[in-house]
């Protein structure tokens, strides 16, 4: 009987010298829950060993539902969840670049989500999610400082509101 978190197999990457006994990286598959008839859920872990350490650390996980977590072992409700740990010395969580220098062919990112005012196409919040900074709704409404109900909503708690339009 296979139980939750039981190892199903692994690939290990190590030096040619087996006496060294060190594994630099590995890919592991484990059962996501106890197996029974028609229930064979499994997840895959990708681990690497940091410099000056002998212990591997999980860097990425693909869950039984196909969700991907980078920097987290619980992608939760997200298909792709990228997290940068506290104490990362100001490092960015993600970087996307198109290095094509041909005019008209170097596009950045496209987000296809939302189709009405109850959907959110893009949301940016503070690191703890407590303060909403920017939101684009599925109907095209844009909110700065909160969720929009008009084409452009700028919400500011300062008194008087601190909004500036400047010609460059």
C-alpha positions as CSV (number, residue, x, y, z in Angstrom):
1,X,0.0,0.0,0.0
2,X,1.3,3.4,-1.0
3,X,0.9,6.1,1.7
4,X,1.0,9.9,1.4
5,X,4.5,11.4,0.7
6,X,5.9,7.9,0.0
7,X,8.7,8.1,-2.5
8,X,7.8,6.7,-6.0
9,X,11.2,7.2,-7.6
10,X,14.0,9.7,-8.1
11,X,16.8,10.8,-10.4
12,X,19.9,12.0,-8.6
13,X,22.7,14.0,-10.0
14,X,26.1,13.5,-8.3
15,X,29.8,13.3,-9.0
16,X,31.3,10.3,-10.7
17,X,33.1,9.4,-7.5
18,X,30.6,7.5,-5.3
19,X,32.8,7.8,-2.3
20,X,32.0,11.5,-2.2
21,X,28.5,10.6,-1.2
22,X,27.1,14.0,-2.2
23,X,24.1,14.6,-4.4
24,X,24.1,18.0,-6.1
25,X,20.5,17.9,-7.4
26,X,17.6,15.5,-7.7
27,X,14.1,15.1,-9.1
28,X,11.8,13.2,-6.9
29,X,8.2,11.8,-7.3
30,X,6.1,11.2,-4.3
31,X,2.5,10.1,-3.6
32,X,0.2,13.1,-2.9
33,X,-2.1,10.9,-0.8
34,X,-2.7,7.2,0.1
35,X,-3.3,5.2,-3.1
36,X,-6.5,3.3,-3.6
37,X,-8.6,2.1,-6.5
38,X,-8.4,4.8,-9.2
39,X,-6.6,7.2,-6.8
40,X,-2.9,7.4,-7.7
41,X,-2.1,11.1,-7.2
42,X,1.6,12.1,-7.3
43,X,3.7,15.2,-7.3
44,X,7.2,16.0,-8.6
45,X,9.9,17.9,-6.6
46,X,13.0,19.5,-8.1
47,X,15.8,20.0,-5.5
48,X,19.3,21.6,-5.7
49,X,22.1,21.9,-3.2
50,X,23.2,25.5,-2.3
51,X,26.9,26.4,-2.1
52,X,28.4,25.8,1.3
53,X,25.7,23.2,2.2
54,X,25.3,19.5,2.1
55,X,21.5,19.6,2.2
56,X,19.3,19.8,-0.8
57,X,16.5,22.3,-0.9
58,X,13.2,22.1,-2.8
59,X,13.2,24.7,-5.6
60,X,10.1,23.7,-7.7
61,X,7.1,21.5,-7.4
62,X,4.5,20.2,-9.9
63,X,1.4,19.1,-8.0
64,X,-1.0,16.3,-8.8
65,X,-3.3,18.9,-10.4
66,X,-0.5,20.3,-12.6
67,X,0.0,23.4,-10.6
68,X,3.6,24.7,-10.5
69,X,5.2,26.3,-7.5
70,X,8.7,27.9,-7.7
71,X,10.0,28.9,-4.3
72,X,6.9,27.2,-2.7
73,X,5.8,23.7,-2.1
74,X,2.1,24.8,-2.1
75,X,1.1,26.6,-5.3
76,X,-2.5,26.7,-3.9
77,X,-5.1,28.0,-6.3
78,X,-2.5,29.3,-8.9
79,X,-1.4,27.4,-12.0
80,X,1.9,29.1,-11.6
81,X,3.0,30.5,-8.2
82,X,6.5,32.1,-8.0
83,X,7.7,33.2,-4.6
84,X,11.0,34.8,-3.5
85,X,11.8,34.1,0.1
86,X,12.2,36.8,2.7
87,X,15.8,37.9,3.1
88,X,16.5,37.6,-0.7
89,X,18.6,40.9,-0.6
90,X,16.3,42.8,-2.9
91,X,16.1,40.2,-5.6
92,X,13.1,40.3,-8.0
93,X,10.6,37.4,-7.9
94,X,10.4,37.2,-11.7
95,X,11.9,38.7,-14.9
96,X,10.5,38.4,-18.4
97,X,12.4,39.7,-21.4
98,X,12.1,39.5,-25.1
99,X,15.5,40.1,-26.6
100,X,14.4,40.2,-30.2
101,X,15.7,43.6,-31.5
102,X,13.6,43.5,-34.7
103,X,11.2,46.5,-34.7
104,X,7.6,45.4,-34.2
105,X,8.6,41.9,-33.0
106,X,9.8,42.5,-29.4
107,X,6.6,42.2,-27.4
108,X,6.6,41.8,-23.6
109,X,3.7,40.0,-22.0
110,X,0.1,39.3,-22.9
111,X,-2.5,38.5,-20.2
112,X,-5.7,37.0,-21.4
113,X,-8.1,37.0,-18.5
114,X,-11.5,38.4,-17.5
115,X,-14.4,39.3,-19.7
116,X,-16.6,41.4,-17.4
117,X,-16.6,43.8,-14.4
118,X,-16.7,40.9,-11.9
119,X,-13.4,39.4,-13.3
120,X,-9.9,40.6,-12.6
121,X,-7.4,40.5,-15.4
122,X,-4.5,41.9,-13.4
123,X,-4.0,42.7,-9.7
124,X,-0.9,44.1,-8.0
125,X,-0.7,44.2,-4.2
126,X,1.8,44.8,-1.5
127,X,4.0,41.8,-0.5
128,X,1.6,40.6,2.1
129,X,-1.4,41.2,-0.1
130,X,-2.8,43.6,2.5
131,X,-2.8,46.7,0.3
132,X,-4.1,46.7,-3.2
133,X,-2.0,48.9,-5.4
134,X,-3.4,48.4,-8.9
135,X,-6.2,46.4,-10.6
136,X,-7.5,46.0,-14.2
137,X,-10.9,44.5,-14.4
138,X,-12.2,42.3,-17.2
139,X,-14.3,45.2,-18.6
140,X,-11.2,47.4,-19.0
141,X,-11.7,49.5,-15.9
142,X,-8.4,50.5,-14.1
143,X,-8.0,51.1,-10.4
144,X,-5.0,52.7,-8.7
145,X,-5.2,52.2,-4.9
146,X,-8.3,50.0,-5.1
147,X,-10.8,48.1,-7.2
148,X,-12.3,50.3,-10.0
149,X,-15.9,51.0,-10.8
150,X,-15.2,53.6,-13.5
151,X,-12.9,53.6,-16.6
152,X,-10.1,55.0,-14.3
153,X,-10.5,55.2,-10.5
154,X,-7.7,56.7,-8.5
155,X,-8.2,56.2,-4.8
156,X,-6.0,58.1,-2.4
157,X,-6.3,58.2,1.4
158,X,-4.2,61.4,1.7
159,X,-6.1,64.6,2.4
160,X,-6.0,66.3,0.0
161,X,-5.6,63.6,-2.6
162,X,-2.1,63.4,-4.1
163,X,-2.7,63.1,-7.8
164,X,-0.3,64.7,-10.4
165,X,-0.5,64.9,-14.2
166,X,2.7,66.3,-15.7
167,X,3.7,67.0,-19.3
168,X,7.2,65.8,-20.1
